[in-house]
Amino acid sequence: MEFQIDEDITLRLLRSQDACALFKLVDDNRLYLRRWLPWLDQNTSLEDSKDFIASVLSQFRADKGFACGIFFAGDLVGVCGYHEIDKVARSVAIGYWLSEALQGKGIITRCTKFFIGYAFEELGLTEVRISVAEGNAKSRAVCERLGLSNEGIEIDAACLYGRYVNHVCYAMSKDDWRREDGDAGKASNEMKPPGGPPSRKLP
Ligand SMILES: CC(C)(COP(=O)(O)OP(=O)(O)OC[C@H]1O[C@@H](n2cnc3c(N)ncnc32)[C@H](O)[C@@H]1OP(=O)(O)O)[C@@H](O)C(=O)NCCC(=O)NCCS
């Protein structure tokens, strides 16, 4: 399971041999990731990263979705993927994180765009959701850049180390996605630039 997103970015299903690199990445970015992700205190050893990878592989084998390591110029720099697919609702949530140093290059926007397209075109799903803490401006910007709709606020949706945060529920339907991009857009990797005029090409 490997996807070349562009000349710099590859998405690949994590494997057990990635555990050391994954744990180092988490550990090096612990304080920064802890601001918005709830699992840092449950990931404090190499064993925890091995367990995470095992859970990703078991999700994949059970045909319930998958998550990939994000490789930028060959190095593991983050994770992006599906939470467990809701096959009845034909819906899936996407999650992601990236090392602090690699922010600001559009990496997550491009990876998330890929996962949205794959959900609709390859997995036959009809809705993609991304749930983001209200104050997480960078993650909200990813959703808005990709044209997901703000469907409302879920109050006290998550507890981050004793602090409850509201979530903004973003969603995109397959029909919205087709309207947003059109078939030609999907093929040529087009998207809206952040906050800018509607020129539609990724650099
Ligand atoms: C949320 C998170 C993934 C966002 O990372 P990010 O780097 O801001 O997002 P992208 O990789 O899509 O990059 C977008 C930035 O690159 C810029 N950019 C450069 N080239 C770009 C391109 N080709 N396409 C889109 N954006 C591009 C954008 O202008 C934007 O910069 P800005 O923040 O200065 O406006 C990251 O902050 C993170 O991992 N945070 C901690 C964990 C977390 O919050 N996870 C999400 C939980 S819901």
The ligand as an ORCA input file, in Angstrom:
! r2SCAN-3c Opt
* xyz 0 1
  C      -2.703     20.435     11.801
  C      -1.393     20.350     11.037
  C      -1.293     18.979     10.380
  C      -1.386     21.454      9.976
  O      -0.109     21.504      9.363
  P       0.178     22.597      8.225
  O       1.564     22.448      7.806
  O      -0.333     23.935      8.677
  O      -0.790     22.145      7.038
  P      -0.313     21.860      5.547
  O       0.784     20.848      5.577
  O      -1.499     21.565      4.748
  O       0.347     23.255      5.131
  C      -0.447     24.431      5.026
  C       0.506     25.612      5.076
  O       1.433     25.477      3.996
  C       1.261     26.548      3.063
  N       1.411     25.936      1.730
  C       2.584     25.958      1.041
  N       2.431     25.252     -0.094
  C       1.164     24.796     -0.107
  C       0.427     24.003     -0.997
  N       0.988     23.541     -2.099
  N      -0.852     23.685     -0.721
  C      -1.434     24.130      0.418
  N      -0.781     24.894      1.323
  C       0.509     25.219      1.061
  C      -0.094     27.126      3.377
  O      -0.149     28.487      3.037
  C      -0.147     26.945      4.878
  O       0.698     27.867      5.491
  P       0.156     28.841      6.683
  O      -0.170     27.968      7.865
  O       1.320     29.725      6.923
  O      -1.054     29.513      6.117
  C      -0.174     20.523     11.987
  O      -0.201     21.805     12.543
  C      -0.144     19.489     13.118
  O       0.235     18.338     12.922
  N      -0.570     19.918     14.315
  C      -0.519     19.061     15.503
  C      -1.472     17.861     15.400
  C      -2.864     18.267     14.978
  O      -3.362     19.307     15.355
  N      -3.503     17.384     14.193
  C      -4.848     17.634     13.702
  C      -5.863     17.239     14.682
  S      -7.507     17.568     14.039
*
